[in-house]
């Protein structure tokens, strides 16, 4: 509070100060009274609050039991709620179990989807009661549920078997043929499949044509709408731990069906003894069909079976491989056993081509066999197939070696009296030419056992066969008593070899050096023939010994002309010529040179020597003979007659065949 300022002079200051002091005292007194009153109120409040604290303490003591009772009641309610909920869950499981039982007792046939749902619910119940073992009836419930589940799975197995059996039917041959590319289908118009099978071609060329850009469409073995049902059924059986029963059911149902499909196609179970007893023509026919059966089995039937297994057992790789292996084992064994019997049968040259055909189809199917028969379960089948390929290759190679040796050592006494191409030559050359249709197969076969350039290997083998043939022909040529015919025979045969090579793919492989070398051999034998066969003719037409000096004056009365030529000696030369030429004509008209160009060339080379010499002799000494007795007895032929008769050489005429 501010002090009041003085308004007067110095004298009036004392009175104002007194007034201010009084006011302060009065206010201080008032404040003291207020504080005293406030303290009194505070004391009273403390006293009252203390009283409340005592009362609250008493009240709290009194309320304690009541609070405990209330908490216990609340906890009890919570326990009751939990118990009711648990009971509700258990009751609902009982209810679901009864519903599942009702569906299972009806069986899966009417409503498979609902049946499968019931099985799943039953499994849920089993899991529930396994997790609630404290429930006093859980053991009984579990026993009942497990028993019911076993019955349910048993019904599923029956349904799986019935459904699979209903839709598993053998595939008719006609349907299989429709799945083949057009080039491989049997001849249209064949009456019935038995005849159709006989029209299956086994030719190598047709194989090659058929395997280029071909499309195979595996048949539908199980309807697509049925496969999902079978998949669901098999899945339930696997979940129930019935894998082995599933595999057995599938094998027992599908395996006979597959075997019957092949049987209808014409596949036979033949042993090695059966094969050995067969005539070659029959065996060759069966091998041709086997090649087609292998292709149909792998590309169509086995491929279709693998597709069924993959879809039906999707998600279970081991089971799908096991089922596929079990179903196909018997069929594969029947097919491979025939191939195995052929590979182990007695070797002969004619079997080489069918062995190559069989090896070829196994090579063609190699990647598909590897793909279809994948997995551990199929190991044995896969290895059996690849093992057959190896055995066929081995047998083919051994047969090849046998052929080479047989050519060199062939001791057939087939008489070729006319000196023409020997049957062995034509057989070997045709054999080699046919081998060249198998070039790629042969090269692959060489690679099976040897390293190196397959072209060089094939060339080396071909050259060895040709050399073996030449060696044999040299031996056969020595059977002829006439050395001229020996050379004609070798000329004919080696010329046939060379010309055949030049017209085939063998030329590129053997090379120009081989061709030129053997052409020279042909010319050498032709020259040798001419030298030996006509050796006696030139002396007959020679003027040596007929003249003593030059000149050509008229004949004297003693039968000699002024040059000293004896008519008798000229007649003797002509008589000898006629005898020699007629003998050559008679004999060599029976000889044969089958190649037109070679025949004409040989005739021309003879004529170029014979005719000019004959014309010259007749021109010089003919008039002397003609002036004597019976000139026609000595001059029997004109040059034109001889030329005509030369045209009859090497025609292979028989002895009793009249002259032209």
C-alpha positions in Angstrom: 0.0 0.0 0.0 1.5 3.4 -1.0 2.2 6.1 1.4 0.0 9.3 1.1 1.9 12.2 -0.2 2.0 15.5 1.9 0.1 18.4 0.3 1.2 21.2 2.8 4.4 22.9 3.7 6.9 21.6 6.2 4.7 22.5 9.2 1.8 20.4 8.2 3.9 17.3 7.7 3.7 15.9 11.1 -0.1 15.6 11.2 -0.3 13.6 8.0 2.3 11.0 9.1 0.2 10.2 12.2 -2.8 9.6 10.1 -0.9 7.0 8.0 0.4 5.1 11.0 -3.1 4.7 12.3 -4.3 3.3 9.1 -1.5 0.7 9.0 -2.3 -0.5 12.5 -5.9 -0.9 11.7 -5.2 -3.0 8.6 -2.7 -5.2 10.4 -5.2 -5.9 13.1 -7.7 -7.0 10.4 -5.2 -9.3 8.7 -4.4 -11.0 12.1 -8.0 -11.7 12.7 -8.4 -13.2 9.2 -5.4 -15.5 9.7 -6.7 -16.7 13.0 -10.0 -17.5 11.5 -8.4 -19.4 8.6 -6.3 -21.5 11.0 -9.4 -22.4 12.9 -11.2 -23.5 9.7 -8.1 -25.6 8.7 -8.0 -27.3 12.0 -11.6 -28.2 11.8 -11.1 -29.6 8.2 -8.2 -31.7 9.3 -10.3 -33.0 12.1 -13.1 -33.8 9.8 -10.8 -35.5 7.2 -9.2 -37.6 9.8 -12.7 -38.8 10.8 -13.4 -39.7 7.2 -10.2 -41.6 6.8 -11.1 -43.7 9.8 -14.6 -44.4 8.5 -13.2 -45.4 5.0 -10.8 -47.8 6.6 -13.7 -49.4 8.5 -15.8 -49.5 5.4 -13.0 -51.1 3.3 -12.6 -53.7 5.9 -16.3 -54.4 5.8 -16.4 -54.6 1.9 -13.4 -57.0 1.5 -15.4 -60.3 1.5 -18.0 -58.9 -0.8 -15.4 -58.1 -3.5 -13.8 -61.5 -3.3 -17.2 -63.2 -3.8 -17.9 -61.0 -6.8 -14.6 -61.9 -8.5 -15.2 -65.6 -8.0 -18.6 -65.3 -9.6 -17.1 -63.5 -12.6 -14.5 -66.2 -13.0 -17.1 -68.9 -12.8 -19.1 -67.3 -15.5 -16.0 -67.2 -17.8 -15.3 -70.9 -17.1 -18.9 -71.8 -17.9 -18.7 -69.9 -21.2 -15.5 -71.6 -22.2 -16.9 -75.0 -21.3 -20.1 -74.4 -23.2 -18.1 -73.3 -26.3 -15.9 -76.4 -26.0 -18.9 -78.6 -25.7 -20.4 -76.9 -28.7 -17.3 -77.6 -30.8 -17.3 -81.2 -29.6 -21.0 -81.6 -30.4 -20.5 -80.0 -33.8 -17.7 -82.6 -34.5 -20.1 -85.3 -33.5 -22.6 -83.8 -35.9 -20.2 -83.5 -38.7 -19.0 -87.1 -38.1 -22.6 -88.4 -38.3 -23.0 -86.5 -41.6 -19.8 -87.9 -43.0 -20.8 -91.4 -41.9 -24.1 -91.1 -43.7 -22.4 -90.0 -47.0 -19.7 -92.7 -46.7 -22.3 -95.5 -46.1 -24.0 -94.4 -49.3 -20.8 -95.1 -51.2 -18.9 -93.0 -53.8 -20.7 -94.1 -56.9 -23.6 -91.6 -56.9 -21.7 -88.5 -55.8 -18.0 -88.9 -55.7 -17.3 -85.2 -54.9 -19.5 -85.3 -51.8 -18.0 -88.7 -50.8 -14.5 -87.2 -51.0 -15.6 -84.2 -48.9 -16.9 -86.7 -46.3 -13.6 -88.5 -46.2 -11.8 -85.2 -45.7 -14.2 -84.3 -42.8 -13.6 -87.6 -41.2 -9.9 -87.0 -41.3 -10.4 -83.6 -39.7 -12.4 -85.3 -36.9 -9.6 -87.8 -36.3 -7.1 -85.0 -36.1 -9.4 -83.1 -33.7 -9.9 -86.0 -31.3 -6.2 -86.9 -31.5 -5.5 -83.4 -30.3 -8.1 -83.7 -27.5 -7.2 -86.9 -25.8 -8.4 -85.5 -22.4 -12.0 -85.9 -23.6 -13.1 -89.1 -21.9 -14.8 -90.6 -24.9 -12.0 -89.6 -27.4 -10.6 -93.2 -27.7 -14.0 -94.6 -28.6 -14.7 -91.8 -31.1 -11.2 -92.2 -32.7 -11.7 -96.0 -33.1 -15.0 -95.5 -34.7 -13.7 -92.8 -37.1 -10.6 -94.8 -38.1 -12.8 -97.8 -38.8 -15.1 -95.7 -40.9 -12.2 -94.1 -42.7 -10.8 -97.6 -43.6 -14.2 -98.6 -45.0 -14.3 -95.4 -47.0 -10.9 -95.9 -48.5 -11.8 -99.5 -49.3 -14.9 -98.3 -51.2 -12.7 -95.8 -53.0 -10.3 -98.5 -54.1 -13.3 -100.5 -55.5 -14.5 -97.4 -57.3 -11.0 -96.6 -58.7 -10.7 -100.2 -60.0 -14.2 -100.3 -61.4 -13.8 -96.9 -63.1 -10.4 -97.7 -64.5 -11.6 -101.1 -65.8 -14.6 -99.6 -67.4 -12.6 -97.2 -69.5 -9.6 -99.5 -70.2 -10.1 -101.1 -73.6 -7.5 -102.4 -76.1 -6.8 -100.1 -79.0 -7.8 -101.6 -82.3 -5.1 -101.8 -85.1 -7.2 -99.6 -87.4 -7.2 -96.8 -84.8 -3.4 -97.1 -84.3 -2.9 -96.9 -88.1 -4.9 -93.7 -88.1 -2.5 -92.2 -85.6 0.4 -92.8 -87.9 1.7 -90.4 -90.5 0.1 -90.9 -93.9 3.3 -92.4 -95.4 3.4 -95.2 -92.8 -0.2 -96.3 -92.9 -1.0 -99.7 -94.5 -2.2 -99.8 -98.0 -5.8 -98.5 -98.3 -8.2 -101.1 -99.5 -6.5 -104.0 -97.6 -9.4 -106.2 -96.5 -9.2 -106.5 -92.7 -6.4 -105.8 -90.4 -4.8 -109.2 -90.9 -4.1 -108.2 -94.5 -3.3 -104.7 -93.4 -0.5 -106.0 -91.3 1.0 -107.8 -94.2 1.1 -104.5 -96.1 3.3 -102.9 -93.4 6.5 -102.0 -95.4 9.9 -102.7 -94.0 12.0 -101.1 -96.8 14.8 -98.9 -95.7 13.8 -96.2 -98.2 10.3 -96.0 -96.8 11.7 -95.8 -93.3 13.7 -92.7 -94.2 10.8 -91.1 -96.0 8.6 -91.7 -93.1 10.8 -90.3 -90.4 11.3 -86.8 -92.0 8.9 -84.2 -90.5 6.4 -86.8 -89.4 3.7 -86.3 -86.8 2.5 -89.0 -84.5 -0.7 -88.5 -82.5 -0.8 -90.9 -79.5 -4.3 -92.4 -79.1 -6.5 -91.3 -76.2 -6.4 -94.3 -73.9 -8.6 -92.9 -71.1 -11.3 -90.3 -71.8 -10.2 -86.8 -70.6 -13.3 -86.3 -68.5 -12.5 -89.5 -66.5 -8.9 -88.7 -65.7 -9.6 -86.0 -63.1 -11.9 -88.4 -61.2 -9.2 -91.1 -61.2 -6.7 -88.5 -60.1 -8.8 -87.6 -57.1 -9.4 -91.2 -56.2 -5.7 -92.0 -56.4 -4.8 -89.0 -54.4 -7.1 -90.2 -51.5 -5.5 -93.7 -51.7 -2.0 -92.2 -51.4 -3.0 -90.0 -48.5 -4.4 -93.1 -46.8 -1.0 -94.8 -47.3 -2.4 -97.3 -49.9 0.3 -96.6 -52.5 1.1 -100.3 -53.1 -2.5 -101.2 -53.6 -2.9 -98.3 -56.0 0.1 -99.4 -58.1 -1.1 -103.0 -58.1 -4.6 -102.1 -59.2 -3.3 -99.9 -62.0 -0.8 -102.5 -63.1 -3.3 -105.4 -63.0 -5.9 -103.4 -65.0 -3.8 -101.6 -67.6 -1.0 -104.1 -68.3 -3.3 -106.8 -69.9 -5.0 -104.1 -72.0 -1.7 -102.9 -73.4 -0.5 -106.4 -74.2 -3.8 -107.1 -75.9 -3.4 -104.0 -78.0 -0.1 -105.3 -79.2 -1.4 -108.8 -79.8 -4.2 -107.5 -82.0 -1.6 -105.5 -83.9 0.3 -108.8 -84.6 3.1 -108.8 -82.0 4.1 -112.4 -81.2 6.2 -113.8 -78.4 9.0 -115.7 -80.2 12.0 -117.4 -78.6 15.5 -117.7 -80.1 14.6 -121.3 -81.1 11.5 -120.1 -82.9 13.6 -117.6 -84.8 16.3 -120.2 -85.7 13.7 -122.6 -87.2 12.1 -120.0 -89.5 12.6 -119.8 -93.2 14.5 -116.7 -94.2 11.5 -115.2 -96.2 9.2 -115.6 -93.2 11.8 -114.2 -90.8 12.5 -111.3 -93.0 8.8 -110.5 -93.2 8.5 -110.7 -89.4 11.5 -108.4 -88.9 9.9 -105.9 -91.2 6.7 -105.9 -89.1 8.7 -105.8 -85.9 10.3 -102.5 -86.9 6.8 -101.1 -87.4 5.5 -102.6 -84.2 8.4 -101.0 -82.2 7.6 -97.6 -83.7 3.9 -97.9 -83.0 4.5 -99.2 -79.5 6.9 -96.5 -78.4 5.5 -93.5 -80.3 1.8 -94.3 -79.8 0.9 -96.9 -77.2 3.7 -96.2 -74.6 3.5 -92.5 -75.2 -0.3 -92.6 -74.6 0.3 -94.7 -71.4 2.9 -92.3 -70.1 0.4 -89.4 -70.7 -2.3 -91.2 -68.7 0.2 -92.0 -65.8 1.4 -88.4 -65.7 -2.1 -86.9 -65.5 -3.6 -89.6 -63.2 -0.8 -89.5 -60.6 0.2 -85.8 -60.9 2.1 -84.7 -57.9 3.4 -88.2 -57.1 6.4 -88.7 -59.4 7.6 -91.9 -57.9 4.1 -93.5 -58.2 3.6 -92.3 -61.8 7.0 -93.8 -62.8 6.4 -97.0 -60.9 2.9 -97.5 -62.5 4.3 -96.8 -66.0 7.1 -99.2 -65.5 4.9 -102.0 -64.2 2.3 -101.6 -67.0 4.8 -101.6 -69.8 7.4 -104.2 -68.6 5.7 -107.2 -70.1 5.0 -105.6 -73.5 8.5 -104.2 -73.7 10.0 -107.6 -72.9 8.0 -109.3 -75.7 9.2 -106.7 -78.2 12.8 -106.7 -77.1 13.0 -110.5 -76.9 12.4 -110.8 -80.6 15.1 -108.3 -81.4 17.4 -110.1 -79.0 16.8 -113.4 -80.7 17.7 -111.9 -84.0 20.9 -110.4 -82.7 21.9 -113.8 -81.2 20.9 -115.9 -84.2 23.3 -117.4 -86.7 24.9 -114.7 -88.8 24.6 -114.6 -92.6 25.3 -111.8 -95.2 21.6 -111.3 -96.0 20.8 -110.6 -92.4 23.1 -107.5 -92.4 20.4 -105.2 -93.9 17.7 -106.3 -91.5 20.1 -105.9 -88.6 20.8 -102.4 -89.8 17.1 -101.7 -90.1 16.6 -102.9 -86.6 19.5 -100.9 -85.3 18.2 -97.9 -87.1 14.8 -98.0 -85.5 16.3 -98.4 -82.1 18.5 -95.4 -82.7 15.5 -93.5 -84.0 13.5 -94.3 -80.8 16.5 -93.7 -78.5 15.5 -90.2 -77.3 11.8 -91.1 -76.9 12.7 -94.3 -74.9 14.9 -92.1 -72.7 12.1 -89.6 -72.2 9.2 -92.0 -71.6 11.1 -94.5 -69.4 12.6 -91.9 -67.1 13.0 -92.3 -63.4 14.6 -95.0 -61.2 11.6 -97.3 -61.6 12.2 -97.5 -65.4 16.0 -98.1 -65.2 15.8 -101.8 -66.1 13.5 -101.3 -69.1 15.6 -98.4 -70.4 18.8 -100.3 -70.1 17.3 -103.3 -71.8 16.3 -101.2 -74.8 19.7 -99.6 -75.0 21.4 -102.9 -74.5 19.5 -104.3 -77.5 20.8 -101.4 -79.6 24.4 -102.3 -78.6 23.9 -106.0 -79.4 22.4 -105.2 -82.8 25.3 -102.9 -83.6 27.8 -105.5 -82.5 26.1 -108.3 -84.5 25.8 -106.0 -87.6 29.5 -105.2 -87.4 30.5 -108.8 -87.0 28.2 -109.7 -90.0 30.0 -107.0 -92.0 33.3 -108.6 -91.2 31.9 -112.0 -92.0 30.8 -110.7 -95.4 34.2 -109.3 -96.2 35.8 -112.6 -95.3 33.1 -114.6 -97.2 33.7 -112.6 -100.4 37.4 -113.3 -100.4 37.0 -117.0 -99.6 33.9 -117.7 -101.7 34.5 -121.1 -103.3 31.3 -121.6 -105.3 31.9 -123.5 -108.5 29.3 -121.6 -110.4 30.4 -122.0 -114.0 30.5 -118.8 -116.0 31.5 -120.4 -119.3 31.0 -117.3 -121.4 33.2 -115.1 -119.3 30.4 -112.7 -118.3 30.0 -111.0 -115.0 30.1 -113.6 -112.2 27.0 -113.9 -109.9 29.3 -113.2 -107.0 30.4 -109.9 -108.6 26.9 -108.7 -109.1 25.9 -109.9 -105.7 28.7 -108.1 -103.9 28.3 -104.9 -105.9 24.6 -104.8 -105.3 25.3 -105.5 -101.7 27.7 -102.6 -101.5 25.4 -100.2 -103.4 22.6 -101.1 -101.0 24.9 -100.5 -98.1 25.2 -96.9 -99.2 21.5 -96.4 -98.5 22.6 -96.9 -94.9 25.5 -94.5 -94.9 24.4 -92.5 -91.8 23.5 -95.7 -90.0 26.8 -97.4 -90.8 28.7 -94.3 -89.7 26.8 -94.3 -86.4 27.5 -98.0 -86.0 31.2 -97.4 -86.5 31.1 -94.7 -83.9 29.7 -97.2 -81.4 33.0 -99.1 -81.2 35.7 -97.0 -82.8 36.9 -93.4 -82.8 37.9 -91.5 -85.8 36.4 -90.2 -89.1 33.4 -92.3 -90.0 33.7 -91.5 -93.7 37.3 -92.9 -93.7 36.1 -96.0 -91.9 33.3 -96.6 -94.4 35.7 -96.0 -97.3 38.2 -98.4 -95.8 35.6 -101.1 -95.3 34.3 -100.7 -98.9 37.8 -100.8 -100.4 38.5 -104.0 -98.4 35.3 -105.6 -99.8 36.2 -104.6 -103.3 39.7 -106.0 -102.9 38.4 -109.2 -101.4 36.1 -109.5 -104.5 39.1 -108.9 -106.9 41.2 -111.5 -105.1 38.4 -114.0 -105.4 37.8 -113.2 -109.1 41.5 -113.7 -109.8 41.2 -117.2 -108.3 38.0 -118.0 -110.3 39.6 -116.7 -113.5 42.2 -119.5 -113.3 39.4 -122.1 -113.9 39.4 -121.2 -117.6 41.7 -123.2 -119.8 41.7 -120.5 -122.4 43.9 -117.6 -121.2 42.0 -115.3 -123.6 38.8 -116.1 -121.8 40.5 -115.6 -118.4 41.3 -112.0 -119.4 37.9 -111.4 -120.9 36.3 -112.6 -117.6 38.4 -110.3 -115.5 37.8 -107.4 -117.9 34.1 -107.9 -117.7 34.0 -108.2 -113.9 36.3 -105.3 -113.0 34.6 -103.1 -115.6 31.3 -104.0 -113.9 32.7 -103.0 -110.5 34.1 -99.7 -111.9 30.9 -98.7 -113.8 28.7 -99.6 -110.8 30.8 -97.5 -108.5 30.7 -94.6 -110.9 26.9 -94.7 -110.9 26.6 -94.8 -107.1 27.5 -92.7 -104.1 30.5 -95.0 -103.6 32.5 -93.0 -106.1 32.7 -90.0 -103.8 33.8 -92.3 -101.0 36.4 -94.4 -102.9 37.7 -91.4 -104.9 38.8 -90.8 -108.5 42.2 -92.5 -107.9 40.5 -95.8 -107.2 38.3 -95.4 -110.3 41.2 -94.5 -112.6 43.4 -97.3 -111.3 40.8 -99.9 -111.9 39.9 -98.5 -115.4 43.5 -99.1 -116.3 43.2 -102.7 -115.0 40.2 -103.1 -117.4 42.2 -101.8 -120.3 45.1 -104.1 -119.4 42.9 -107.2 -119.5 41.3 -106.1 -122.8 44.7 -105.7 -124.3 45.8 -109.1 -123.0 42.7 -110.7 -124.4 43.3 -109.3 -127.8 46.9 -110.2 -127.8 46.3 -113.8 -126.7 43.0 -114.5 -128.6 44.1 -113.2 -131.9 47.8 -114.1 -131.8 47.5 -116.7 -134.6 45.7 -114.4 -137.0 48.4 -111.9 -137.9 50.9 -114.5 -139.2 48.2 -115.8 -141.5 47.8 -112.4 -143.2 51.5 -111.6 -143.2 53.4 -111.3 -146.5 56.6 -112.6 -144.8 57.7 -115.8 -146.5 55.4 -115.3 -149.5 57.8 -113.1 -151.6 61.4 -113.4 -152.6 61.7 -110.0 -154.4 59.6 -107.0 -155.2 57.3 -106.7 -158.2 53.8 -107.9 -159.1 54.0 -109.3 -162.7 51.5 -111.8 -164.1 51.6 -115.3 -162.9 53.8 -117.8 -164.6 52.7 -121.3 -165.7 54.3 -122.8 -162.7 52.0 -121.1 -160.3 54.4 -118.4 -159.3 54.5 -114.8 -160.4 57.6 -112.9 -161.3 58.1 -111.9 -157.7 58.4 -115.5 -156.7 55.1 -115.8 -154.7 53.8 -119.4 -154.5 50.1 -119.8 -155.2 50.1 -122.8 -153.0 51.6 -120.9 -150.1 49.0 -118.1 -150.4 46.3 -120.7 -150.5 47.7 -122.3 -147.4 47.8 -119.0 -145.6 44.1 -118.2 -146.5 43.1 -121.8 -145.5 44.8 -121.4 -142.1 43.2 -118.0 -141.7 39.7 -119.4 -142.4 40.2 -122.2 -140.0 41.5 -119.9 -137.2 38.9 -117.2 -137.8 36.0 -119.6 -137.9 37.2 -121.3 -134.7 37.4 -117.8 -133.0 34.0 -116.9 -134.3 32.4 -120.1 -133.2 33.9 -120.0 -129.7 33.8 -116.2 -129.1 30.3 -115.8 -130.3 29.4 -117.8 -127.2 31.5 -115.5 -125.0 29.7 -112.5 -123.5 30.6 -108.9 -123.0 27.4 -107.6 -121.3 28.3 -103.9 -121.4 27.3 -102.5 -124.8 30.0 -99.8 -124.9 32.8 -102.2 -123.8 31.6 -104.8 -126.3 31.6 -102.4 -129.2 35.0 -101.0 -128.2 36.5 -104.5 -128.1 35.0 -105.4 -131.5 36.3 -102.1 -132.9 39.8 -102.7 -131.6 39.9 -106.1 -133.2 38.4 -104.9 -136.5 41.0 -102.0 -136.7 43.8 -104.6 -136.8 42.0 -107.5 -138.7 40.1 -105.8 -141.5 42.9 -103.6 -142.9 45.3 -106.6 -142.8 42.8 -108.9 -144.5 41.9 -106.3 -147.2 45.6 -105.8 -147.9 46.3 -109.5 -148.2 43.3 -110.2 -150.5 44.2 -107.2 -152.6 47.7 -108.4 -153.1 47.3 -112.1 -153.3 43.6 -112.6 -154.1 44.0 -112.4 -157.9 46.6 -115.1 -157.9 44.3 -117.5 -155.9 41.3 -116.6 -158.0 43.1 -117.6 -161.1 43.5 -121.1 -159.7 41.1 -124.0 -159.1 38.2 -123.6 -156.5 39.1 -120.0 -155.4 36.0 -119.9 -153.2 37.5 -122.6 -151.1 40.2 -120.2 -150.1 38.7 -116.8 -150.3 35.6 -117.6 -148.3 34.9 -114.1 -146.9 35.0 -110.6 -148.0 36.1 -107.9 -145.6 32.4 -107.0 -145.2 31.6 -110.6 -144.2 34.3 -110.5 -141.6 33.0 -107.2 -140.2 29.5 -108.7 -140.0 30.9 -111.8 -138.2 32.8 -109.7 -135.8 29.5 -108.1 -134.9 28.4 -111.6 -133.6 31.3 -111.9 -131.2 30.6 -111.6 -127.4 26.8 -112.1 -127.9 26.7 -115.3 -125.8 25.1 -117.4 -128.6 24.6 -121.1 -127.9 26.4 -123.7 -130.0 23.2 -124.8 -131.8 22.1 -121.3 -132.5 22.2 -120.6 -136.3 24.3 -117.8 -137.7 22.6 -114.5 -138.3 
